[in-house]
């Protein structure tokens, strides 16, 4: 029985796509609302150049369907693209 299970498990794991984690320093559970695809970014050697005391640095997946709505609703300004994410500076209200 176990001999037939091992190849089946191997085949299932071989077909599962593996997404490399982003090197960006994300934190929190969504920007604006828990579970949102966009998330705040912390400070590291790369993001340091985009941080501002009057704005949040936010990363959203490049393929997010409602990026235009996010930009309009928040007044976000695109500052960079990296690792499949668009980085925005979002003014604090």
N, C-alpha and C positions, 0 to 999 in steps of 0.2 A: 504494500500500500504506500509506504513512504517513498519508494523508488519512483512511483508515478507522480507523487506530489511535488517533489523537488524540481523536475523539469517544468512543470506547470507554473510553479512560483517563479522560476527563473524567467520564463517567457513573459509573464505578466510584468515583472520589474523591468525587463528589457524594453518593453513597449511604452513604459511610462516616461513622458518627457521630463527632463531635469532642467529646471530653470536656475541659472546661477544667481545667487543673491547679489543685490546691488552693494557696491562699496560705499554708497552714500549713507551718512549717519542719520537715518530716519528715527523719529521717536513719536510716541503717542499712537492713538488708535483711530486716526482719521482727522482731517482738517475740517473744521466747522462742525462736523457731527461724527460720533463714533461709527466706525465701519466705512467711512468715506475712503475712496481709493487714493486721494491726495493726502499727504502727511507732512508734518513739519520736519524740518531738517535742523540738525545741530551743527556745531562748529567742528571743522577739521581743516586740514591744510588746503583742500580744494574749496570748500564752501565759505571759508573765512572771507574771501574777496566779495561775497554777495550779501553778507550779513549787515543789517542796519538796525539801529535802535528803534526806529519808527515803523518797522515793517517786519513781518514774519517771512522766513524763507520756507517755501513750500515746494514739494516735488509731486508731480502728477504723472502717471503713466502716459507715454506719448500717444498711445492708441485709445485713450479714454474718450468715450463718445461725446461727452458734454463739456469738453475743454473750453469751447467758446462761451458757454453759459457761465462757467466758473470765472473766466476772465472778466466778463461783463459784471457779474454779481459782486465780485470782490475788488475790482480795480487793479487786478494783478498785472504786473509787468514781467514778461519773460526775460530772464537774465542768462540762461544757459540751457544746454541739453547734455545729458550724460547718462550712460547705462540704461537707456530706454525710458528716461524720465525727462520731463520738461520742468525746469526750475523757475519758480516765480518769486518775485518780491511782492508781497501783499501788504499794502498799507494797513496799519492798525487804526481802527475807527475811533 
